[in-house]
C-alpha cells in the first residue's frame, strides 16, 4: 500500500531528536557555519539526513523516489515522490540579530517564505496540504553557537499576520514573512490561508495603486524646460 504524506511527516516528527542531535553535531564540527552562512548552507547537510530517515522508514527504496533541489532557488528543497509528492522546504531563523556592532535577541527572523506571486503555482503542483516547512531555530552570535529547536508543520502555520489582518509580507516584492518563533500558529488550515491570501493580494494591490496614483499626480507638478 502506498504511504501518505501524513505518514511521512509523522516519521519526521518522531525523528526530531535524531535531527536535532545531527544538527548540533554538524554545528559543533563545522566552523564555517556562522551567522552569515548557516541559513543558506545547512540545507546541504540536512537533506542527506532526511533521506536517511526516509530510507529507514521505508519511504525511499531507490534514487527516483525523491528529488533534491538542484540549486538554492528551486522549490522545494526536498520532494518525496512515493507519497503523492510531498514538498519539504528547509527554513531557519536566528534568535540573535546584529544591530550595528551590537547583538540583540529577537523573536522573529523575518526571513522570506515565498512571494505572493509564487504560491499559487506551488499549491497548484503539490496541493496546499502537501507542503511542509522544516524550520530550524538557532542562536548564533559572537558568543554562542547553538541549535535551539526544529518545528515541522504545514507551511501556512509559519506565516505571520499584520495588525490589519492580512498575511505579513514585504512591500517591495511581496515576500511572505513568518510569525514569531514560539507564537501559536495564526493560520491553522488551508481554507483559512486561501481566504487570507486573497485578502492580502487585494490589500497589497490597492496600496500599490494608491502609491502609483500619488506618483503620477506629483509628475503633473514637474516643470520641464
C-alpha positions in Angstrom: 0.0 0.0 0.0 1.3 3.5 -0.9 2.2 5.6 2.1 0.7 9.0 2.7 2.4 12.5 3.2 0.9 12.4 6.7 2.8 9.2 7.5 6.0 10.7 6.2 5.6 13.8 8.3 4.7 11.7 11.3 8.0 9.9 10.9 10.0 13.1 10.6 8.3 14.5 13.8 9.1 11.2 15.6 12.7 11.7 14.4 13.1 15.2 15.8 15.6 14.2 18.5 17.7 12.5 15.8 17.6 15.6 13.6 18.4 17.9 16.5 21.4 15.8 17.5 22.6 15.7 13.9 22.3 19.5 13.6 24.1 20.1 16.9 26.9 17.8 15.9 27.2 19.4 12.5 27.4 22.9 14.0 30.0 21.8 16.6 32.2 20.2 13.9 31.9 22.8 11.1 33.4 26.2 11.9 32.3 27.6 8.5 28.7 27.6 9.7 28.3 31.1 11.2 25.5 33.6 11.5 26.0 34.6 7.8 26.2 31.1 6.3 24.1 28.9 8.5 20.7 29.7 7.0 21.8 29.1 3.4 24.2 26.2 3.8 22.5 24.0 6.4 20.2 22.5 3.8 23.1 20.9 2.1 23.7 18.9 5.4 20.1 18.4 6.3 18.9 16.8 3.0 21.1 13.6 3.4 19.9 13.2 7.0 16.2 13.4 5.9 17.0 10.8 3.1 18.5 8.5 5.8 15.3 8.8 7.9 13.0 8.1 5.0 15.1 5.1 3.8 15.0 3.6 7.3 11.2 4.2 7.4 10.6 2.5 4.0 9.6 5.7 2.2 12.7 5.6 0.0 14.0 2.5 -1.8 15.6 3.9 -4.9 17.0 7.2 -6.2 13.9 8.0 -8.2 11.8 8.1 -5.0 12.9 11.6 -4.2 14.3 14.8 -5.7 16.8 17.2 -4.1 16.8 20.8 -5.1 19.5 21.4 -7.8 20.1 25.0 -6.6 19.1 27.5 -3.8 16.3 29.0 -5.9 14.5 25.7 -6.6 11.3 24.8 -4.7 11.0 22.6 -2.8 14.4 21.8 -1.2 13.3 18.1 -1.0 10.4 16.3 -2.7 9.4 12.8 -1.6 7.7 11.2 -4.7 6.5 8.0 -3.1 3.7 9.8 -1.1 1.9 11.6 -4.0 4.6 14.2 -3.9 5.4 15.7 -0.5 7.2 19.0 -0.7 9.5 19.7 2.1 11.3 23.1 2.3 14.1 23.8 4.8 13.8 27.2 6.6 15.8 28.6 9.5 15.8 31.6 11.8 18.4 33.1 14.1 17.4 34.2 17.6 20.2 36.7 17.5 20.3 39.8 15.3 23.2 42.1 14.8 22.4 45.8 15.0 25.5 47.9 14.2 28.2 46.3 16.3 25.8 45.0 18.9 24.0 41.7 19.1 20.4 41.7 20.4 17.8 38.9 20.9 14.9 38.7 18.5 11.6 36.8 18.4 11.3 36.9 14.6 13.9 36.2 11.8 11.8 38.0 9.2 13.1 35.6 6.5 11.4 35.1 3.2 8.8 32.4 2.9 8.0 32.7 -0.8 6.3 35.5 -2.7 2.6 36.2 -3.2 3.2 35.6 -6.9 4.9 32.2 -6.4 2.5 30.5 -4.0 -0.4 29.7 -6.5 2.0 27.8 -8.7 3.4 25.8 -5.7 0.0 24.9 -4.4 -1.2 24.1 -7.9 1.5 21.5 -8.2 1.6 20.0 -4.7 -1.7 20.9 -3.1 -2.0 23.1 0.0 -1.8 20.2 2.4 1.3 18.6 1.0 3.8 21.5 1.5 5.7 21.4 4.8 8.4 23.5 6.3 11.2 22.0 8.5 12.1 25.2 10.4 15.3 25.3 12.4 15.6 27.8 15.2 19.2 28.5 16.1 21.2 31.1 18.1 24.5 32.2 16.6 26.2 35.4 17.6 29.7 36.4 18.8 29.4 34.4 22.0 27.1 31.5 21.2 26.6 28.8 18.5 23.6 26.6 19.3 20.6 24.8 17.8 17.5 25.5 19.8 14.7 23.7 18.2 13.1 22.4 15.0 9.5 22.8 14.0 7.7 20.7 11.3 4.3 21.9 10.2 2.3 22.8 7.0 3.8 26.0 5.5 0.8 28.2 6.4 1.3 27.6 10.1 4.6 29.6 10.0 3.1 32.7 8.4 2.6 35.9 10.4 -0.3 38.3 10.3 -0.3 42.1 10.3 -2.4 44.4 12.5 -4.7 44.9 9.6 -5.4 41.2 9.4 -3.6 40.2 6.3 -0.6 37.9 5.8 2.7 39.6 6.7 4.7 40.5 3.6 7.5 42.7 2.4 6.0 45.5 0.3 8.7 45.8 -2.4 8.4 42.2 -3.6 5.5 40.5 -1.8 7.7 38.1 0.1 5.7 36.5 2.9 7.1 36.8 6.4 6.9 34.4 9.4 5.2 34.6 12.8 7.3 34.9 15.9 9.3 31.8 16.7 7.3 30.4 19.6 4.0 32.0 19.0 1.0 29.7 18.4 0.1 29.4 14.6 -2.1 32.2 13.5 -3.2 30.3 10.3 -4.3 26.8 11.1 -5.9 25.4 7.9 -5.6 25.6 4.1 -9.0 27.2 3.8 -8.1 29.9 6.2 -4.8 30.5 4.3 -6.7 30.7 1.0 -9.1 33.3 2.3 -6.3 35.4 3.8 -4.2 35.0 0.7 -6.9 36.5 -1.5 -7.4 39.3 1.0 -3.7 40.0 1.1 -3.4 40.1 -2.7 -6.2 42.7 -2.8 -4.8 44.7 0.1 -1.3 44.9 -1.5 -2.7 45.7 -4.9 -4.8 48.6 -3.6 -1.7 50.0 -1.7 0.4 49.8 -4.9 -2.3 51.5 -7.0 -2.7 54.3 -4.4 1.1 54.8 -4.3 1.3 54.9 -8.1 -1.6 57.4 -8.3 0.3 59.6 -5.9 3.4 59.4 -8.0 1.5 60.2 -11.2 -0.1 63.1 -9.6 3.2 64.5 -8.4 4.6 64.4 -12.0 1.9 66.9 -13.1 3.7 69.4 -10.9 7.0 69.0 -12.6 8.0 71.8 -14.8 10.1 70.6 -17.8 12.5 73.0 -19.6 
